[in-house]
Amino acid sequence: MSDFNYSFSPSNCAFYANSLKETYYAPANDWPSDAFEVSDDVTNEFTAQPPNGKKLGVVDGLPAWIDIPPPTREEAIVVAVQKKTELLKAAQATIINWQSKLLLGVISDDEKTSLIAWLAYIDELTAVDTTDPNWPVPPAL
């Protein structure tokens, strides 16, 4: 037999501990009017890690795993800008030692070739349009 220690609110898509119900009522009557008790098995299922590509949602008034919607254009641009920044930082960290060796005149021909390839990659990254990214492939290390 399953216990009923939680309630689920479809309008808030959230679980609430029944033991805290009085706390919700006391200050501002914040307990959701549509909350209903659910078994601990249901609570445990839908408060666990969601399956890949899913998130907690509501289907027919009940908790359910639903598909994560694709990002909006604005969200995709933000992600692309972050990725571009991270790739540029990583590329710059890769070439810093070669640049120092070049300045000191102690760089090998192989290192110079790698430095040139990575500088070209940085130029390609810098040119990436984050509204429609086409990511260049980094050179081999």
N, C-alpha and C positions, 0 to 999 in steps of 0.2 A: 504494500500500500504506500502510495506517495504522499508526502506532506505538502501543505499549501502555505509556505512561508512568504510568498511573494504575490504581488498583483502586477498585471500588465495594463498599460494605458495605450490603446491604439492611436489616440490623437497625439500623444507625445512619443510614441514608439519607444517606450521605456518601461523598465521593471522597477518596482518599489517594494521595499521590505515592509511586510505587514506589521512588523514590530515597531515601525516608526510612524504608523498611521496617525497616532495621537499627536506626534510632533508636527506633522504636516498640518493638522487641523488647528492646533493651538494658536500659532501666530497669525496666520492669514488664510486659513481654509484652503491650503494649496494642494490637498489630495485630489488627483484628477477625478472628475465626475464619471468618466468612462472606465476607470480602473476595475478590473475583475481578477479574482484569484486564479492563479495558475499553479500547476503542480511544480514541485521542485525539479522534477525531471525536465519539464519544459523550460523552466528558468535556466537550469544548467546547460541544456542544449543551446539555447539562444543567447547566453552570455559567454559562451566559449568562443574560441577563435573561429571566425566564419570560414566556410570553404573558399577556395580561390575564386576571385571574381564576384563574390557575393557580399552582401551587408545585411544587417537586421532591417526588416521592413514589416509591413502589415499586409496580409492577404485575407480577405473576408473577415476582418476584425481580429485576426489572430497573428501572433508573431510568426515570421517566416523569413527564410533567407531569400533575398531578391537580388537580381543582377545589379552590379554597380554601374550606374550610367556612364557613358563615355564623358570625358572632360569637355567643358565648354571651350570655345575657341580661346577665350581669355585665360582659362586655367592651363590649356595646352601651351600657350605662349609663356606663361610664368614658369612652367616645368622646363621648357626649352631654354629659357634664359638661365635658369639655375644649372642645367646640364652644361651649357656652353661655358659658364663661369668655372664650373668644376673641371671640365676638360682643359681649359686654358691654364688653370692653376697647376694641374698635374703635368701638363706639357712643359710649362715654365720650370717646374721643379726638376723635371727630367734633364733639362739642358743647362742648368746652372753650373754644374761642375765643368762641363765642356767649355762654357763661356769663360770661366776662370782660367782654365788651362790655355785657352786661346789667347787671353790677355797676357799670360805669363810666357807664352811662346813654347809651351811644353805639350801641345796637343798632338796626338798621332794622326796619321792620315785617315784611319778608320773612324776615329772619334770626330774628326772634322767632317767626314761624310755623313755621319749620324747627326751631328749638329745641324748641318745644312738641311737634311731631310726633316728634322724636327722643327726647324724654323719655317720651312715651307708648310708643314702641317699647322703650325700656329697661325700662319697667314690664312690658310684655308678655314680654320676654325673661326678666326676673326670675321671672315666674310660670310659665315653662315647666317641666313635669314631666319630668325627665330619664329616668324609667322608661318614658315613652311620649311622646316629644317631638313637639310640633306647632309648628314654627318660624314665628314671625311674619316678615312681609316688611318689610325696612327701608324707611324713607321715601326718596324721591328726594333726591339732594343738590342 
